[in-house]
Amino acid sequence: MTANLSDLNKALFDQLNRLNNAELAGDELEAELKRTSAVTSVSKEIVSNARVILDAERHRMEFGSYHKLPELLENKG
């Protein structure tokens, strides 16, 4: 998987489709619910990180770039 928000979106919908499997029951359902919880938790952190980067870019565009941003916040694309 590449590291972009489109892939994250696809992964989330794939997980939702797995949860919608009417044949899931018992231990398989419980395992899928745990997986969903983990996927959701990691996804929230990825989105939060992307929001910080977007906010930094908006700030740079609004106020100019007088100081070098940390590498993580630089727009390399």
Backbone atoms as SQL, in Angstrom:
CREATE TABLE atoms (id INTEGER PRIMARY KEY, chain TEXT, resi INTEGER, resn TEXT, atom TEXT, x REAL, y REAL, z REAL);
INSERT INTO atoms VALUES
  (1, 'A', 1, 'MET', 'N', 0.849, -1.178, 0.000),
  (2, 'A', 1, 'MET', 'CA', 0.000, 0.000, 0.000),
  (3, 'A', 1, 'MET', 'C', 0.892, 1.236, 0.000),
  (4, 'A', 2, 'THR', 'N', 0.572, 2.166, -0.868),
  (5, 'A', 2, 'THR', 'CA', 1.291, 3.432, -0.844),
  (6, 'A', 2, 'THR', 'C', 0.732, 4.288, 0.278),
  (7, 'A', 3, 'ALA', 'N', 1.403, 5.343, 0.575),
  (8, 'A', 3, 'ALA', 'CA', 1.006, 6.159, 1.727),
  (9, 'A', 3, 'ALA', 'C', 0.295, 7.427, 1.261),
  (10, 'A', 4, 'ASN', 'N', -0.982, 7.307, 0.950),
  (11, 'A', 4, 'ASN', 'CA', -1.750, 8.507, 0.642),
  (12, 'A', 4, 'ASN', 'C', -3.179, 8.347, 1.152),
  (13, 'A', 5, 'LEU', 'N', -3.886, 9.456, 1.211),
  (14, 'A', 5, 'LEU', 'CA', -5.228, 9.434, 1.792),
  (15, 'A', 5, 'LEU', 'C', -6.237, 8.704, 0.918),
  (16, 'A', 6, 'SER', 'N', -6.002, 8.639, -0.379),
  (17, 'A', 6, 'SER', 'CA', -6.897, 7.869, -1.250),
  (18, 'A', 6, 'SER', 'C', -6.824, 6.385, -0.900),
  (19, 'A', 7, 'ASP', 'N', -5.622, 5.892, -0.657),
  (20, 'A', 7, 'ASP', 'CA', -5.458, 4.493, -0.258),
  (21, 'A', 7, 'ASP', 'C', -6.090, 4.238, 1.104),
  (22, 'A', 8, 'LEU', 'N', -5.955, 5.193, 2.010),
  (23, 'A', 8, 'LEU', 'CA', -6.583, 5.057, 3.316),
  (24, 'A', 8, 'LEU', 'C', -8.097, 4.972, 3.166),
  (25, 'A', 9, 'ASN', 'N', -8.655, 5.824, 2.335),
  (26, 'A', 9, 'ASN', 'CA', -10.092, 5.808, 2.101),
  (27, 'A', 9, 'ASN', 'C', -10.544, 4.453, 1.556),
  (28, 'A', 10, 'LYS', 'N', -9.785, 3.916, 0.605),
  (29, 'A', 10, 'LYS', 'CA', -10.121, 2.603, 0.045),
  (30, 'A', 10, 'LYS', 'C', -10.037, 1.522, 1.121),
  (31, 'A', 11, 'ALA', 'N', -8.993, 1.580, 1.944),
  (32, 'A', 11, 'ALA', 'CA', -8.836, 0.592, 3.010),
  (33, 'A', 11, 'ALA', 'C', -10.003, 0.638, 3.989),
  (34, 'A', 12, 'LEU', 'N', -10.476, 1.841, 4.298),
  (35, 'A', 12, 'LEU', 'CA', -11.607, 1.969, 5.215),
  (36, 'A', 12, 'LEU', 'C', -12.881, 1.384, 4.608),
  (37, 'A', 13, 'PHE', 'N', -13.115, 1.642, 3.337),
  (38, 'A', 13, 'PHE', 'CA', -14.294, 1.065, 2.696),
  (39, 'A', 13, 'PHE', 'C', -14.162, -0.447, 2.542),
  (40, 'A', 14, 'ASP', 'N', -12.960, -0.935, 2.296),
  (41, 'A', 14, 'ASP', 'CA', -12.748, -2.388, 2.249),
  (42, 'A', 14, 'ASP', 'C', -13.080, -3.012, 3.599),
  (43, 'A', 15, 'GLN', 'N', -12.653, -2.348, 4.675),
  (44, 'A', 15, 'GLN', 'CA', -12.944, -2.859, 6.017),
  (45, 'A', 15, 'GLN', 'C', -14.447, -2.848, 6.275),
  (46, 'A', 16, 'LEU', 'N', -15.115, -1.798, 5.856),
  (47, 'A', 16, 'LEU', 'CA', -16.568, -1.723, 6.003),
  (48, 'A', 16, 'LEU', 'C', -17.253, -2.857, 5.245),
  (49, 'A', 17, 'ASN', 'N', -16.764, -3.158, 4.057),
  (50, 'A', 17, 'ASN', 'CA', -17.327, -4.270, 3.291),
  (51, 'A', 17, 'ASN', 'C', -17.123, -5.602, 4.009),
  (52, 'A', 18, 'ARG', 'N', -15.956, -5.782, 4.640),
  (53, 'A', 18, 'ARG', 'CA', -15.730, -7.019, 5.390),
  (54, 'A', 18, 'ARG', 'C', -16.704, -7.126, 6.553),
  (55, 'A', 19, 'LEU', 'N', -16.975, -6.013, 7.205),
  (56, 'A', 19, 'LEU', 'CA', -17.924, -6.017, 8.322),
  (57, 'A', 19, 'LEU', 'C', -19.349, -6.304, 7.862),
  (58, 'A', 20, 'ASN', 'N', -19.668, -5.929, 6.649),
  (59, 'A', 20, 'ASN', 'CA', -21.017, -6.146, 6.117),
  (60, 'A', 20, 'ASN', 'C', -21.253, -7.572, 5.642),
  (61, 'A', 21, 'ASN', 'N', -20.279, -8.442, 5.776),
  (62, 'A', 21, 'ASN', 'CA', -20.423, -9.843, 5.386),
  (63, 'A', 21, 'ASN', 'C', -21.394, -10.531, 6.346),
  (64, 'A', 22, 'ALA', 'N', -22.559, -10.875, 5.839),
  (65, 'A', 22, 'ALA', 'CA', -23.600, -11.485, 6.668),
  (66, 'A', 22, 'ALA', 'C', -23.193, -12.860, 7.201),
  (67, 'A', 23, 'GLU', 'N', -22.191, -13.476, 6.609),
  (68, 'A', 23, 'GLU', 'CA', -21.755, -14.808, 7.042),
  (69, 'A', 23, 'GLU', 'C', -20.793, -14.757, 8.222),
  (70, 'A', 24, 'LEU', 'N', -20.323, -13.569, 8.579),
  (71, 'A', 24, 'LEU', 'CA', -19.430, -13.454, 9.730),
  (72, 'A', 24, 'LEU', 'C', -20.213, -13.687, 11.019),
  (73, 'A', 25, 'ALA', 'N', -19.671, -14.522, 11.860),
  (74, 'A', 25, 'ALA', 'CA', -20.315, -14.803, 13.149),
  (75, 'A', 25, 'ALA', 'C', -19.262, -15.322, 14.117),
  (76, 'A', 26, 'GLY', 'N', -19.596, -15.292, 15.358),
  (77, 'A', 26, 'GLY', 'CA', -18.741, -15.876, 16.390),
  (78, 'A', 26, 'GLY', 'C', -17.348, -15.285, 16.423),
  (79, 'A', 27, 'ASP', 'N', -16.345, -16.182, 16.453),
  (80, 'A', 27, 'ASP', 'CA', -14.949, -15.761, 16.556),
  (81, 'A', 27, 'ASP', 'C', -14.496, -14.942, 15.351),
  (82, 'A', 28, 'GLU', 'N', -14.982, -15.295, 14.162),
  (83, 'A', 28, 'GLU', 'CA', -14.600, -14.533, 12.966),
  (84, 'A', 28, 'GLU', 'C', -15.118, -13.096, 13.051),
  (85, 'A', 29, 'LEU', 'N', -16.331, -12.930, 13.509),
  (86, 'A', 29, 'LEU', 'CA', -16.900, -11.593, 13.667),
  (87, 'A', 29, 'LEU', 'C', -16.130, -10.821, 14.733),
  (88, 'A', 30, 'GLU', 'N', -15.837, -11.471, 15.841),
  (89, 'A', 30, 'GLU', 'CA', -15.088, -10.822, 16.916),
  (90, 'A', 30, 'GLU', 'C', -13.713, -10.377, 16.422),
  (91, 'A', 31, 'ALA', 'N', -13.038, -11.221, 15.655),
  (92, 'A', 31, 'ALA', 'CA', -11.722, -10.871, 15.113),
  (93, 'A', 31, 'ALA', 'C', -11.835, -9.684, 14.157),
  (94, 'A', 32, 'GLU', 'N', -12.867, -9.676, 13.340),
  (95, 'A', 32, 'GLU', 'CA', -13.046, -8.575, 12.391),
  (96, 'A', 32, 'GLU', 'C', -13.365, -7.274, 13.113),
  (97, 'A', 33, 'LEU', 'N', -14.119, -7.352, 14.197),
  (98, 'A', 33, 'LEU', 'CA', -14.411, -6.157, 14.989),
  (99, 'A', 33, 'LEU', 'C', -13.140, -5.595, 15.632),
  (100, 'A', 34, 'LYS', 'N', -12.257, -6.467, 16.113),
  (101, 'A', 34, 'LYS', 'CA', -10.979, -6.019, 16.680),
  (102, 'A', 34, 'LYS', 'C', -10.120, -5.371, 15.602),
  (103, 'A', 35, 'ARG', 'N', -10.118, -5.990, 14.432),
  (104, 'A', 35, 'ARG', 'CA', -9.357, -5.438, 13.309),
  (105, 'A', 35, 'ARG', 'C', -9.906, -4.057, 12.949),
  (106, 'A', 36, 'THR', 'N', -11.210, -3.930, 12.910),
  (107, 'A', 36, 'THR', 'CA', -11.840, -2.648, 12.591),
  (108, 'A', 36, 'THR', 'C', -11.436, -1.585, 13.599),
  (109, 'A', 37, 'SER', 'N', -11.415, -1.942, 14.856),
  (110, 'A', 37, 'SER', 'CA', -11.018, -0.996, 15.893),
  (111, 'A', 37, 'SER', 'C', -9.584, -0.531, 15.671),
  (112, 'A', 38, 'ALA', 'N', -8.691, -1.441, 15.346),
  (113, 'A', 38, 'ALA', 'CA', -7.292, -1.086, 15.100),
  (114, 'A', 38, 'ALA', 'C', -7.161, -0.211, 13.858),
  (115, 'A', 39, 'VAL', 'N', -7.843, -0.585, 12.788),
  (116, 'A', 39, 'VAL', 'CA', -7.796, 0.195, 11.546),
  (117, 'A', 39, 'VAL', 'C', -8.325, 1.599, 11.787),
  (118, 'A', 40, 'THR', 'N', -9.415, 1.705, 12.519),
  (119, 'A', 40, 'THR', 'CA', -10.009, 3.001, 12.814),
  (120, 'A', 40, 'THR', 'C', -9.063, 3.865, 13.637),
  (121, 'A', 41, 'SER', 'N', -8.437, 3.280, 14.626),
  (122, 'A', 41, 'SER', 'CA', -7.511, 4.021, 15.487),
  (123, 'A', 41, 'SER', 'C', -6.331, 4.565, 14.695),
  (124, 'A', 42, 'VAL', 'N', -5.719, 3.730, 13.889),
  (125, 'A', 42, 'VAL', 'CA', -4.574, 4.162, 13.085),
  (126, 'A', 42, 'VAL', 'C', -5.021, 5.209, 12.057),
  (127, 'A', 43, 'SER', 'N', -6.181, 5.000, 11.462),
  (128, 'A', 43, 'SER', 'CA', -6.696, 5.936, 10.461),
  (129, 'A', 43, 'SER', 'C', -6.901, 7.326, 11.045),
  (130, 'A', 44, 'LYS', 'N', -7.420, 7.385, 12.259),
  (131, 'A', 44, 'LYS', 'CA', -7.622, 8.687, 12.907),
  (132, 'A', 44, 'LYS', 'C', -6.296, 9.419, 13.087),
  (133, 'A', 45, 'GLU', 'N', -5.249, 8.699, 13.440),
  (134, 'A', 45, 'GLU', 'CA', -3.940, 9.317, 13.616),
  (135, 'A', 45, 'GLU', 'C', -3.372, 9.794, 12.280),
  (136, 'A', 46, 'ILE', 'N', -3.579, 9.030, 11.224),
  (137, 'A', 46, 'ILE', 'CA', -3.108, 9.430, 9.898),
  (138, 'A', 46, 'ILE', 'C', -3.817, 10.706, 9.454),
  (139, 'A', 47, 'VAL', 'N', -5.122, 10.759, 9.642),
  (140, 'A', 47, 'VAL', 'CA', -5.893, 11.941, 9.261),
  (141, 'A', 47, 'VAL', 'C', -5.476, 13.137, 10.113),
  (142, 'A', 48, 'SER', 'N', -5.256, 12.926, 11.386),
  (143, 'A', 48, 'SER', 'CA', -4.807, 14.006, 12.265),
  (144, 'A', 48, 'SER', 'C', -3.461, 14.549, 11.804),
  (145, 'A', 49, 'ASN', 'N', -2.557, 13.673, 11.449),
  (146, 'A', 49, 'ASN', 'CA', -1.245, 14.074, 10.953),
  (147, 'A', 49, 'ASN', 'C', -1.378, 14.866, 9.651),
  (148, 'A', 50, 'ALA', 'N', -2.226, 14.407, 8.758),
  (149, 'A', 50, 'ALA', 'CA', -2.451, 15.115, 7.494),
  (150, 'A', 50, 'ALA', 'C', -3.028, 16.501, 7.753),
  (151, 'A', 51, 'ARG', 'N', -3.895, 16.609, 8.745),
  (152, 'A', 51, 'ARG', 'CA', -4.492, 17.908, 9.079),
  (153, 'A', 51, 'ARG', 'C', -3.416, 18.891, 9.560),
  (154, 'A', 52, 'VAL', 'N', -2.466, 18.420, 10.357),
  (155, 'A', 52, 'VAL', 'CA', -1.377, 19.284, 10.824),
  (156, 'A', 52, 'VAL', 'C', -0.554, 19.768, 9.635),
  (157, 'A', 53, 'ILE', 'N', -0.254, 18.876, 8.716),
  (158, 'A', 53, 'ILE', 'CA', 0.531, 19.244, 7.534),
  (159, 'A', 53, 'ILE', 'C', -0.234, 20.255, 6.683),
  (160, 'A', 54, 'LEU', 'N', -1.518, 20.039, 6.495),
  (161, 'A', 54, 'LEU', 'CA', -2.346, 20.972, 5.735),
  (162, 'A', 54, 'LEU', 'C', -2.401, 22.335, 6.417),
  (163, 'A', 55, 'ASP', 'N', -2.579, 22.339, 7.721),
  (164, 'A', 55, 'ASP', 'CA', -2.606, 23.610, 8.462),
  (165, 'A', 55, 'ASP', 'C', -1.279, 24.361, 8.329),
  (166, 'A', 56, 'ALA', 'N', -0.174, 23.638, 8.379),
  (167, 'A', 56, 'ALA', 'CA', 1.140, 24.268, 8.226),
  (168, 'A', 56, 'ALA', 'C', 1.278, 24.872, 6.831),
  (169, 'A', 57, 'GLU', 'N', 0.806, 24.158, 5.833),
  (170, 'A', 57, 'GLU', 'CA', 0.881, 24.671, 4.462),
  (171, 'A', 57, 'GLU', 'C', -0.007, 25.901, 4.295),
  (172, 'A', 58, 'ARG', 'N', -1.189, 25.884, 4.872),
  (173, 'A', 58, 'ARG', 'CA', -2.069, 27.063, 4.807),
  (174, 'A', 58, 'ARG', 'C', -1.410, 28.264, 5.488),
  (175, 'A', 59, 'HIS', 'N', -0.797, 28.020, 6.620),
  (176, 'A', 59, 'HIS', 'CA', -0.106, 29.086, 7.351),
  (177, 'A', 59, 'HIS', 'C', 1.032, 29.641, 6.503),
  (178, 'A', 60, 'ARG', 'N', 1.804, 28.765, 5.884),
  (179, 'A', 60, 'ARG', 'CA', 2.916, 29.189, 5.035),
  (180, 'A', 60, 'ARG', 'C', 2.411, 30.036, 3.873),
  (181, 'A', 61, 'MET', 'N', 1.303, 29.610, 3.254),
  (182, 'A', 61, 'MET', 'CA', 0.753, 30.348, 2.121),
  (183, 'A', 61, 'MET', 'C', 0.214, 31.714, 2.553),
  (184, 'A', 62, 'GLU', 'N', -0.372, 31.758, 3.736),
  (185, 'A', 62, 'GLU', 'CA', -0.955, 33.009, 4.210),
  (186, 'A', 62, 'GLU', 'C', 0.103, 33.998, 4.674),
  (187, 'A', 63, 'PHE', 'N', 1.102, 33.526, 5.401),
  (188, 'A', 63, 'PHE', 'CA', 2.061, 34.420, 6.030),
  (189, 'A', 63, 'PHE', 'C', 3.443, 34.381, 5.393),
  (190, 'A', 64, 'GLY', 'N', 3.631, 33.534, 4.442),
  (191, 'A', 64, 'GLY', 'CA', 4.934, 33.422, 3.802),
  (192, 'A', 64, 'GLY', 'C', 5.840, 32.478, 4.557),
  (193, 'A', 65, 'SER', 'N', 6.867, 32.080, 3.910),
  (194, 'A', 65, 'SER', 'CA', 7.795, 31.115, 4.495),
  (195, 'A', 65, 'SER', 'C', 9.106, 31.818, 4.825),
  (196, 'A', 66, 'TYR', 'N', 9.169, 32.409, 6.010),
  (197, 'A', 66, 'TYR', 'CA', 10.379, 33.110, 6.423),
  (198, 'A', 66, 'TYR', 'C', 11.356, 32.183, 7.140),
  (199, 'A', 67, 'HIS', 'N', 10.814, 31.099, 7.633),
  (200, 'A', 67, 'HIS', 'CA', 11.646, 30.129, 8.345),
  (201, 'A', 67, 'HIS', 'C', 11.461, 28.776, 7.687),
  (202, 'A', 68, 'LYS', 'N', 12.494, 27.983, 7.729),
  (203, 'A', 68, 'LYS', 'CA', 12.411, 26.645, 7.162),
  (204, 'A', 68, 'LYS', 'C', 11.508, 25.786, 8.041),
  (205, 'A', 69, 'LEU', 'N', 10.535, 25.131, 7.390),
  (206, 'A', 69, 'LEU', 'CA', 9.653, 24.216, 8.120),
  (207, 'A', 69, 'LEU', 'C', 10.394, 22.927, 8.428),
  (208, 'A', 70, 'PRO', 'N', 9.996, 22.234, 9.481),
  (209, 'A', 70, 'PRO', 'CA', 10.547, 20.894, 9.713),
  (210, 'A', 70, 'PRO', 'C', 10.288, 20.028, 8.486),
  (211, 'A', 71, 'GLU', 'N', 11.170, 19.113, 8.185),
  (212, 'A', 71, 'GLU', 'CA', 11.074, 18.286, 6.993),
  (213, 'A', 71, 'GLU', 'C', 9.719, 17.603, 6.858),
  (214, 'A', 72, 'LEU', 'N', 9.171, 17.121, 7.959),
  (215, 'A', 72, 'LEU', 'CA', 7.876, 16.434, 7.925),
  (216, 'A', 72, 'LEU', 'C', 6.770, 17.334, 7.385),
  (217, 'A', 73, 'LEU', 'N', 6.891, 18.631, 7.636),
  (218, 'A', 73, 'LEU', 'CA', 5.840, 19.569, 7.241),
  (219, 'A', 73, 'LEU', 'C', 6.064, 20.187, 5.867),
  (220, 'A', 74, 'GLU', 'N', 7.207, 19.906, 5.251),
  (221, 'A', 74, 'GLU', 'CA', 7.476, 20.465, 3.943),
  (222, 'A', 74, 'GLU', 'C', 6.662, 19.754, 2.881),
  (223, 'A', 75, 'ASN', 'N', 6.236, 20.527, 1.889),
  (224, 'A', 75, 'ASN', 'CA', 5.488, 19.980, 0.764),
  (225, 'A', 75, 'ASN', 'C', 6.489, 19.506, -0.275),
  (226, 'A', 76, 'LYS', 'N', 6.644, 18.197, -0.396),
  (227, 'A', 76, 'LYS', 'CA', 7.634, 17.638, -1.324),
  (228, 'A', 76, 'LYS', 'C', 6.986, 17.292, -2.676),
  (229, 'A', 77, 'GLY', 'N', 5.662, 17.401, -2.763),
  (230, 'A', 77, 'GLY', 'CA', 4.964, 16.946, -3.953),
  (231, 'A', 77, 'GLY', 'C', 4.795, 18.013, -4.938);
